[in-house]
Amino acid sequence: MVFNKKILWTAMGTLGTIAAVVMGSLTDLQGIAQTPPADLNLAAYHAPIHYQDTDSTKYSGDYITRFDYDKDWRADNNWDNLAKFPLNAHAYYSVVETCTHWFITYSFYHPQDWTDIPFDQEHENDVEGLLTIVRKDGSTFGKLEGIVTVFHKDFYSFTPTNSPLRNGTESIDGTLTLSSYAGSLHPLTTQEAKGHGLKAWPYSTDFNGDANSDGIIYFPSKTTSEVPASGNDRDVQYSLLDVFATSGMWQHQLDEASLSSSAALTFNAWGGFKGDTSGGCGAGLPTCSTNSANAPWGWDDSNDGSVQRGEMALDPAHLTDVYFDGLGTFDLTYIRNPYIQGLKARGYNSGNLPQGWPSSLNLDTLIGKLKNQCS
């Protein structure tokens, strides 16, 4: 029987949520503004405890890792290299800030979106994740009000008990479970095996952390990235990587934003990774699609109305305003948004768009949402 004391944190989720409400209320009463935390500390404080379902046909196909796990930024050899390099656990994060909220995007990368089901489809590279909505409540790290997750071509919303958020244009899909780890309460998330669609735990997959199902429980870390001992490892630390790091994912996108698909190494078009059929993708009865994985600034829900492709990362305040009611005091403009600031610094605007920029997303309007300070 596989057992680890960390599994007990799952059972304590409800108690942890109650504790968070009490502590949040005490903080509100204190009314003491704290020094803004470093982005890594903020991201680590709210990062998910992540339940990754695995399939025994190919456990390694479900391990989370970094995009350049194979020591390069070529996107069309990541499927091929799966068995050639260790799959140390990582997740990417980005922090965007308004006067009322922090918006933290987390993304989990898999080299393969795979299947062993006849006539199904697979593809090279896979990135799915979530947006966390954190209110600045006077405490150092704020208060988590809800999350929106990426499940293939659909987004799903979840809120913790006692969140002020209510159904907006989109309906809330369930209650978010929080569990205590490393001094804070963390949302529990889960991903499917093979296709890796992501929702709040336990709303997707049959992996709940017990000994009767295959899966890995990943815990966030600021420094440690471990390789699972097997597809049934219940205690694996994943290291957080800043999307905006020097020579990181966002810089590679900006560097390739004016290149043709044939000249670029990482991106086929704006927000979309390259990917081919080499290395056995589509071998046998499954088919293999090419150029099918998206970065956070390429994520899109197929039917959420006025929210455009990529806004979960680029303009999360707008997405939140559409998805939820009950927001209270809520700022729609940014005192810090490195996505928009990076595009502006490179000279991009509505008259000079990156290759493949979505026509429905007005870049000048995005740039106009930047401001220098809170009033």
Buried (B, 14 or more C-beta within 10 A) or exposed (E): EEEEEBBEBBEBBEEBBEBBBEEBEEBEEEEEEEEBBEBBEBBBBBBBBBBBBBBEEBBBBBBBBBBBBBEEBBBBBBBBBBEEBEBBBBBBBBBBBBBBBBBBBBBBBBBBBBBBEEEEBBBBBBBBBBBBBBBBBBBBBBBBBBBBBBBBEBBBBBBBBEBBBEBBEBEBBBBBBBBBBBEBBBBBBBBBBBBBBBBBBBBBBEBBBEEEBBBBBBBBBBEEBBEBEEBBBBBBBBBBBBBBEEEBBBBBBBBBBBBEBEEBBBBBBBBBBBBBBEBBBBEEEBBBBBBBBBBBBBBBBEEBEEBBBBBBBBBBBBBBBBBBEBBEEBBBEBBBBBBBBBBBEBEBBEEEBBBBBBEEBBBEEBBEBBBEEEE
